[in-house]
Amino acid sequence: MADLTDLARKTVDLVMRLGLSDCDVIVSDSRFVSAEIEKGSMKQSSAIADPGVGVRVFAKGCSGYSYCTGFDPVVVNKTARAAVAQARAGTEDPDFKGLPEREKIRKVDGLYDPRVARLGPDDVVEAAITLAEIAGNDKSITSVNASVEVGIGHVVLANSNGIVASQRMTGFEIGAEAVSKSGDEMFSGIDGGWSRKFEPRMSEAVGKNAREHAIKGLKSTKVETGDYPVILDPLAAGFVLGAAIGGGVNAESVQRKRSYLTDKLGSTIGSERFTVTDDPGIKWASGSYSFDGEGVPGRRKKIVDKGVLKQFIHDSYTAGKEGRKSTGNSSRGGSVWTFRKLPSISVSNLVISPGDSSVDEMLAETKDGVYLRITYDHPNLVTGEFSGLMMESYKISKGELGPSIRQATLGTPLVDMFKNIDLVGKYSRFVFGVKTPAIRISKARIGGST
């Protein structure tokens, strides 16, 4: 078995001997196991081993990147030389100020679960079947989709400034969709779960939620076009806010003026109830890490504090352009990192601070409104507008959750959405890399269903 740390160090030394002053090397030994059920039948099951090395080098600020699968020293040598040739053939970039310096790294607990590492293809297939059975456990459910994905990885990162860091990671992700039918009416309910540890009880909750929402949505109604208070379920809040905040505070987009939050640092962009933190140190959270994709220690940071935009997130390149330090937000992929991608700026775990309202209390405060459980439409991060189809939503009448709404849309400027947050739930869950409670927006435009 290859010594990943030794290989990373030797590859950095090789690049230095070739005459370059800046490089980083990622060595990753990972495997991924998945199973997917479609319409009640097994669609696919896979087990993939993915060891490899990625080499990034800089010549006068111009970067070159190359990677190879496996750990053969001869192949790694050719890979490093290919990256060097790319960098030397490029154009000088004066904005590159150097890679991160070595710092003390605080170990984050809960990145690696041995139980996940022990799961094989048969275990994952069985977990997908169990999830599908739970989601389909009602006579009105006519079709079920279910997926289970497991990742296990050991990553070593080294650079030319003396950083040598190692961490083991696991990831466990499940998703279910149940489709119900009654007469001519059909409706689908979905749910998902994300963690770094194996959680058998997660399947029960996810399957049950998908099934119950599929059944709940069979009874439908229409809504007229107008402005309504909207309660965002954690699923919807996590999906929309993860993109809106996570993408909006990306320093690369800000510097290129491709973010709606450009020039808004220090400004009020939300209500006093809206506080957002980026925290890579949460135990078992899928976005946690001890160090980021460039070897910078993970740090908790407040992005929005009581509605005020406090910070953008940086890697070493965007930080160098502004004469500051990286915020530790360089990413190498999902919950288990890969050598196949160049590092890019990303949030770790976004945390929306909870409030003091239960969902029932939020409903009781909403006499005529809409409950949005999920949308799969992304906001426009350049203009700051959100317009999306409400894939699963419900009418709120007289403070109670009513029938589902079909083919309606929600539209609002993102900053208006944040400023119109007037109630925040007290109970949070992790969804799409965001820990969030339910959130009520006092007013948003709803395009009526037909």
C-alpha positions in Angstrom: 0.0 0.0 0.0 1.3 3.4 -1.0 2.4 5.9 1.8 0.2 8.8 0.8 2.1 11.3 2.9 5.5 10.3 1.5 4.1 10.4 -2.1 2.7 13.9 -1.6 6.0 15.2 -0.2 8.1 13.6 -3.0 5.8 15.1 -5.7 6.2 18.6 -4.2 10.0 18.1 -4.1 10.0 17.0 -7.7 8.2 20.2 -8.8 10.6 22.3 -6.8 13.6 20.6 -8.5 12.0 21.4 -11.9 12.5 25.1 -11.0 9.0 26.2 -9.8 8.4 27.9 -6.5 4.7 27.3 -5.9 2.8 24.0 -6.0 0.3 21.9 -4.1 -0.4 18.2 -4.4 -3.4 16.2 -3.3 -3.2 12.5 -2.9 -6.5 10.7 -2.5 -7.4 7.1 -1.9 -11.2 6.9 -2.1 -14.0 4.5 -2.9 -17.7 5.1 -3.6 -20.6 2.7 -3.3 -24.1 3.4 -4.5 -27.4 1.8 -5.2 -30.4 3.4 -7.0 -34.0 2.1 -7.2 -36.2 3.6 -10.0 -39.9 2.9 -10.1 -39.6 0.1 -7.6 -36.8 -1.8 -9.4 -33.1 -1.8 -9.0 -31.7 0.6 -11.6 -28.0 0.4 -10.8 -25.5 -0.5 -8.1 -21.8 0.4 -8.3 -18.6 0.1 -6.3 -15.8 2.3 -7.5 -12.2 2.6 -6.2 -10.7 5.9 -7.1 -7.1 6.4 -6.0 -5.1 9.2 -7.6 -2.9 12.3 -7.5 -3.6 15.9 -8.5 -0.7 18.3 -9.0 -1.2 22.1 -9.3 1.8 24.3 -10.1 2.3 28.0 -10.7 4.8 29.8 -13.0 4.7 33.6 -12.6 1.2 33.2 -11.3 0.0 31.1 -14.2 -1.4 27.7 -13.1 -1.1 24.3 -14.5 -3.0 21.3 -13.3 -2.8 17.6 -14.1 -3.9 14.4 -12.4 -3.5 10.7 -12.7 -5.2 7.6 -11.3 -3.2 5.3 -9.1 0.1 5.9 -7.3 2.7 4.6 -9.7 5.7 6.8 -9.2 6.5 6.9 -12.9 3.0 8.0 -13.8 3.0 10.6 -11.0 6.3 11.9 -12.3 4.8 12.4 -15.8 1.7 14.0 -14.3 3.8 16.6 -12.4 5.9 17.4 -15.5 2.7 17.9 -17.5 1.4 20.4 -14.9 4.7 22.2 -15.0 4.6 22.4 -18.8 1.1 23.9 -18.7 2.1 26.6 -16.2 5.2 27.6 -18.2 3.2 27.9 -21.4 0.7 30.3 -19.9 0.4 34.0 -19.4 1.8 35.7 -16.3 -0.8 36.5 -13.6 0.3 39.3 -11.3 -2.8 38.7 -9.0 -1.3 35.5 -7.8 0.5 36.2 -4.5 1.3 32.7 -3.4 -0.1 29.6 -1.7 -1.0 29.4 2.0 1.7 29.2 4.7 1.7 26.4 7.2 -0.5 26.9 10.2 -1.5 24.7 13.2 -4.6 22.7 12.3 -7.2 21.8 14.8 -8.6 18.3 14.4 -12.3 18.2 13.8 -14.2 15.2 15.3 -16.7 13.4 13.3 -15.2 13.4 9.8 -14.8 9.6 9.6 -17.1 6.8 10.7 -15.7 3.3 10.6 -19.2 1.9 10.2 -19.6 3.7 6.9 -16.1 2.4 5.8 -17.3 -1.2 6.5 -20.4 -0.9 4.2 -20.1 -3.0 1.1 -22.2 -3.2 -2.1 -24.6 -5.7 -0.6 -25.1 -3.5 2.5 -25.8 -0.4 0.3 -28.2 -2.3 -1.9 -30.1 -3.6 1.2 -30.2 -0.1 2.6 -31.8 1.2 -0.7 -34.3 -1.6 -0.7 -35.3 -0.9 2.9 -35.6 2.8 2.1 -37.9 2.1 -0.9 -40.0 -0.3 1.2 -40.6 2.4 3.9 -41.4 5.1 1.3 -43.8 2.8 -0.5 -45.6 1.4 2.5 -49.1 2.5 1.6 -51.6 1.3 -0.9 -51.9 4.7 -2.5 -48.2 4.7 -3.4 -47.8 3.5 -6.9 -44.1 4.2 -7.6 -40.9 4.7 -5.5 -37.4 6.0 -6.3 -34.7 5.6 -3.7 -30.9 6.1 -3.6 -28.1 5.4 -1.1 -24.6 6.7 -1.7 -21.5 6.0 0.5 -18.1 7.6 0.2 -14.9 6.7 2.0 -11.6 8.6 1.5 -8.1 9.3 2.9 -6.7 12.6 1.7 -3.2 14.0 2.0 -2.4 17.6 0.9 1.1 19.0 0.7 2.4 22.3 -0.7 5.7 24.1 -1.4 5.3 26.2 1.8 5.7 23.1 4.0 2.0 22.2 4.5 1.5 18.5 4.9 -1.9 17.6 6.2 -4.0 14.5 6.3 -7.6 13.6 7.0 -9.9 10.7 6.6 -13.5 11.3 5.5 -16.8 9.4 5.1 -20.1 10.4 3.6 -23.6 8.9 3.8 -26.4 10.3 1.6 -29.9 9.0 1.0 -32.9 10.2 -1.0 -36.4 9.0 -1.6 -39.4 9.9 -3.8 -42.8 8.4 -3.4 -45.5 8.8 -6.0 -49.1 8.5 -5.0 -52.3 8.1 -7.1 -56.0 8.5 -6.4 -58.3 8.4 -9.4 -56.8 10.9 -11.9 -54.8 12.7 -9.2 -51.1 12.0 -8.8 -48.5 13.6 -6.5 -44.9 13.0 -5.5 -43.2 13.5 -2.1 -39.5 13.7 -1.6 -37.0 13.8 1.2 -33.3 13.2 1.8 -30.6 12.8 4.4 -26.9 13.8 4.6 -24.3 12.9 7.1 -20.7 11.6 7.6 -21.9 8.8 9.8 -24.1 5.8 9.2 -27.5 6.5 10.6 -30.0 3.6 10.1 -32.8 5.7 11.6 -32.3 8.3 8.9 -33.9 5.8 6.4 -37.1 5.6 8.5 -37.5 9.4 8.7 -36.7 10.0 5.1 -38.9 7.2 3.7 -41.7 8.2 6.0 -41.5 11.9 5.0 -41.5 11.1 1.3 -44.5 8.7 1.7 -46.6 11.1 3.9 -46.1 14.1 1.7 -47.0 12.1 -1.4 -50.3 11.2 0.2 -50.9 14.7 1.7 -50.4 16.3 -1.7 -53.2 14.3 -3.5 -55.8 16.8 -2.4 -55.1 19.9 -4.4 -56.3 23.5 -4.8 -55.5 26.6 -6.7 -54.1 29.9 -5.6 -54.6 33.3 -7.3 -51.7 35.4 -8.3 -50.7 37.9 -5.6 -48.4 38.7 -2.7 -48.5 36.2 0.2 -46.6 35.3 3.3 -44.5 32.2 2.6 -43.2 29.7 5.0 -40.1 27.9 3.7 -39.8 24.3 5.0 -36.1 23.5 5.9 -35.8 21.6 2.6 -36.8 24.7 0.6 -34.8 27.1 2.8 -31.7 24.9 2.6 -31.9 24.6 -1.2 -32.5 28.3 -1.9 -30.3 29.8 0.8 -27.4 27.4 0.2 -27.2 28.7 -3.3 -28.2 32.4 -2.6 -25.8 32.9 0.3 -23.1 30.3 -0.5 -22.8 31.5 -4.1 -23.4 35.2 -3.4 -20.5 35.6 -0.9 -18.0 33.7 -3.2 -15.1 36.3 -3.4 -14.3 35.2 -6.9 -17.8 36.2 -8.1 -17.7 39.3 -6.1 -14.3 40.4 -7.5 -15.6 39.8 -11.0 -18.8 41.7 -10.2 -20.9 38.6 -10.9 -22.6 38.6 -7.5 -25.6 40.5 -6.4 -23.8 41.1 -3.1 -20.9 43.0 -4.8 -20.4 46.3 -2.9 -22.8 45.3 -0.1 -20.2 44.3 2.5 -21.3 46.0 5.8 -24.7 46.8 4.4 -28.0 45.5 5.7 -29.3 42.7 3.4 -31.7 41.0 5.7 -33.9 41.3 8.8 -32.5 41.3 12.3 -33.8 37.7 12.6 -31.4 36.6 9.8 -28.0 35.4 10.9 -25.8 33.0 8.9 -22.6 31.3 9.9 -20.1 29.2 7.9 -18.9 26.4 10.2 -16.6 23.6 9.0 -16.2 22.2 12.6 -19.7 20.6 13.1 -19.4 17.0 14.2 -20.7 14.6 11.5 -21.8 17.3 9.2 -21.2 16.5 5.5 -19.4 19.8 4.8 -17.0 19.7 7.8 -13.2 19.5 7.6 -10.1 20.1 9.6 -8.4 21.9 6.7 -9.7 23.1 3.4 -8.6 22.2 -0.1 -5.4 24.2 0.1 -4.4 23.1 3.6 -5.8 26.1 5.5 -7.3 25.3 8.9 -11.1 25.4 8.9 -12.5 28.3 10.8 -16.0 29.3 11.9 -17.0 32.6 10.5 -20.2 34.8 10.6 -21.4 35.7 7.1 -24.5 37.6 8.0 -25.1 39.0 11.5 -28.6 40.1 12.3 -29.1 41.1 8.7 -25.8 42.8 8.1 -23.4 41.2 5.5 -20.1 40.7 7.4 -17.8 38.7 5.2 -17.1 37.1 1.9 -15.4 33.7 1.6 -11.9 33.4 0.0 -9.3 30.9 -1.1 -5.7 31.9 -1.3 -5.9 33.5 -4.7 -8.9 35.9 -4.1 -7.5 36.7 -0.6 -4.1 37.5 -2.1 -5.7 40.0 -4.6 -7.0 41.9 -1.6 -3.9 41.5 0.7 -5.7 39.4 3.2 -5.6 35.8 4.4 -7.7 32.9 3.0 -10.9 32.3 5.0 -10.3 28.5 4.6 -13.0 28.0 2.0 -11.2 26.2 -0.8 -13.1 23.0 -1.8 -12.0 19.8 -3.5 -15.4 18.4 -4.1 -18.2 16.9 -1.9 -18.1 15.2 1.5 -15.3 13.0 0.3 -12.7 14.9 -1.7 -11.4 14.1 -5.1 -8.1 14.6 -6.9 -10.0 15.1 -10.2 -11.0 18.7 -9.7 -9.2 21.9 -9.3 -10.0 23.6 -5.9 -12.8 26.1 -6.0 -14.3 28.5 -3.4 -17.2 27.0 -1.5 -18.9 27.3 1.9 -18.5 24.4 4.3 -21.7 24.0 6.4 -24.0 27.1 6.3 -25.9 27.5 9.6 -29.0 29.6 9.7 -29.5 30.7 13.3 -32.7 29.3 14.8 -35.5 31.5 16.2 -38.2 30.9 18.8 -41.2 29.7 16.7 -42.5 26.2 16.2 -43.9 25.4 12.7 -47.4 25.2 14.2 -47.0 28.7 15.7 -45.7 30.0 12.3 -48.8 28.5 10.6 -51.1 30.0 13.2 -49.6 33.4 12.5 -50.3 33.0 8.8 -54.0 33.4 8.0 -53.7 33.3 4.2 -50.4 32.1 2.7 -48.3 29.4 1.2 -46.1 26.7 2.6 -43.2 25.8 0.2 -41.6 22.5 0.9 -39.2 22.2 -2.1 -38.2 23.9 -5.3 -35.3 22.8 -7.5 -34.8 26.2 -9.2 -31.7 28.2 -8.4 -31.6 31.9 -7.9 -29.8 34.2 -10.4 -26.7 35.1 -8.5 -25.8 38.0 -10.9 -29.1 39.8 -10.7 -30.2 38.7 -7.3 -33.6 37.5 -8.5 -35.3 34.3 -7.6 -38.1 32.8 -9.7 -38.9 29.2 -9.3 -41.5 26.5 -9.7 -42.9 25.4 -6.4 -42.5 21.6 -6.8 -44.2 20.8 -3.5 -46.3 23.5 -1.8 -49.5 23.9 0.2 -52.1 26.5 0.7 -52.3 28.0 4.2 -55.8 29.1 5.2 -56.9 30.4 8.6 -53.6 29.3 10.1 -53.8 25.7 9.0 -52.0 23.7 6.3 -54.4 22.9 3.5 -54.3 21.2 0.1 -51.3 21.2 -2.2 -50.9 23.8 -5.0 -50.0 22.7 -8.5 -47.8 24.5 -11.0 -47.5 27.7 -9.0 -44.3 29.9 -9.0 -42.6 32.0 -6.4 -40.7 35.2 -7.4 -38.8 37.7 -5.3 -35.5 39.6 -5.2 -33.2 37.8 -2.8 -32.4 40.8 -0.7 -36.2 41.4 -0.3 -36.6 37.8 0.7 -33.9 38.2 3.4 -35.3 41.5 4.6 -38.9 40.1 4.8 -37.9 37.3 7.1 -40.2 37.9 10.1 -40.4 34.4 11.8 -37.7 31.8 12.2 -38.3 28.3 13.5 -36.7 26.9 16.6 -35.9 23.4 15.2 -33.2 22.9 12.6 -32.2 20.1 10.3 -29.3 19.5 7.8 -30.4 19.7 4.2 -28.2 20.3 1.1 -25.3 21.3 3.2 -27.3 23.8 5.2 -28.4 23.6 8.8 -31.7 25.5 8.9 -35.0 25.8 10.6 -38.3 26.7 8.8 -38.4 30.4 7.9 -41.3 32.7 7.2 -41.1 35.5 4.6 -43.8 38.2 5.2 -44.4 38.8 1.5 -43.4 37.2 -1.8 -45.0 37.1 -5.2 -46.8 33.9 -6.0 -47.8 33.2 -9.6 -51.1 31.5 -9.5 -51.7 27.9 -10.5 -53.8 27.0 -13.5 
